[in-house]
């Protein structure tokens, strides 16, 4: 069984954050504000140019009414590149 690489997991996280924020009707700017981080920091995490920490992962899950597990795994019906 192949395991995803860290880079693949980060890309899935970024796409899931975008998808879940849109589903909840929250902008990424508002999400960053709720997380008390800059929009740039959230953007770098979403674009997999920086690693995410547990605090960011759990914060996103809380604000997006999701779970860490859902943020890190593929969601049925979401397109991943």
N, C-alpha and C positions, 0 to 999 in steps of 0.2 A: 504494500500500500504506500503510495507516494504521499508525502507530507508537504503542505504548502511552505514556500520560503517566507522569510520575514517580509520581503518586498511584496510578495503576493498578498499577504495578510494586510499590510498597510494600504495597498490599493483597494482591497475589499472594504476596509474600514472607511476610507475616504468616500467611496461610492455610497456606502450605506448611510453615512452621515448626511450626504446630500439628499438621498432618497427619503430618509426618515424625517429630515427637516422639512422637505417639501410636502410630505404627507401630513405633517402636523401644521403646516402653514406658517412656519417660522423661517425667517431669512438667516443666512449664514452669519451675517453681521449681528443679528439679534442673538443667535446662538453663542457667538464669541462673547458678547456682552454678558449674557447669562452665566457664562463660564468664567467671567472676569479675566479673559485673555485677549490679546490683540487679534484683530482679524487676520493679520499676517501669520501669527502663530497657528491659528486654526487652518489657514490655507496651506501652510507648509505640512501640517499633519495630514490633511486631506490629500495632498498631492504626493505623499510618501517621500518628501524631501527631509523629513525628520522623524525620529521614532516617537511614538506616543507613550506617555507614562500612564500609570494606573489612575492617577487623579483625573487626567483628561478623559480617559476611557470611561470611568465611572460617572464623571460629570456629564459627558455626552449622553450616556445611557439614562441618567436621571432626567435631564432636560427634554430628551426626545421620547420619554416614556417607553424605553426599550431596556435591553439588558446588554451587558458586555458581550455575552455569547452571540447575540443577534448582530451586534456591530462588527464582530470579527469573522462571521461566517456568511456565506452567500445566502441571499434572500430570494426565494422563488419569485420570478417575474421581473427581477431587476437585471438590466443589461450591464455586463462587466466587460471592459476592454482590456 
